[in-house]
């Protein structure tokens, strides 16, 4: 019984980069007795990104014409995503490393950002956007965004830094707003022997805490921060899409289909990933190219839809997502279409 409990807790808590070795002696004599020994192996550096050609290509020379397809999936954050079945990578760090690989290869004539995300942290989205602009300024290679299932919030913010945006007609685009996840857990705390005995120097140092109801002026201060971030999002989108007005109705955060997004000027065209690769070839002034992706050793990419397993199943020992408890681990202000508050929990942060 003890062995099963320990094993279950280990699986729910999750250890990234760990190897488990268990030796058990079990004697059945009315009661079950067991001994469990767990060894956590040293985390090993998986090495740099490896270029992986994916799909057919017409360039047969040793140094082929290439289009780098860089995948941007899941929650955009500046933190390691850890847990079972996760490589424990930082999305921002991976994005930067892949951009650097594409920049350093003269055979790469263009880049496709394959975006499939509800969005993410305001700061993380801005950092990725900044790195993209730095990449374009340094190597002058064209970048095409391809929005797959979802291209919302910080995902669209990043796409706005590209030279063209292609989206699936059946995809979801939008979420151009800001959200700060705050919950009032004070009533729930009354049902448990828990009281808030925080020591404060600065009466607003914990504004937004779930331990009490949010009141003025805390509410106004946080709302003003959200509006400031929202104006920054509008500025980025309107700079990339000159025909879009800062008063456009979709800045209320709504989501829409790819076809609707095209009609209001958020997309240059509707299409699919292969269309985005062809467009990158055209902008890179090459008739054809081999599509390549960047992967760690052991992380295969056999098609252009391959995803790095960077999302744990159970990032904590608690099997449910509890507002006010696990929300403390997610990014605060978010550029994200948030249908389900527990989405961020899937990224283990």
PyMOL commands that set and color helices and strands:
alter all, ss='L'
color gray80, all
select helices_A, chain A and resi 2-13+91-104+122-139+154-159+186-190+218-240+249-252+258-263+273-283+326-329+341-347
alter helices_A, ss='H'
color red, helices_A
select strands_A, chain A and resi 27-28+32-33+50-53+66-73+108-117+119-121+142-152+164-167+172-174+179-180+255-257+269-270+290-295+333-336
alter strands_A, ss='S'
color yellow, strands_A
deselect
rebuild
show_as cartoon
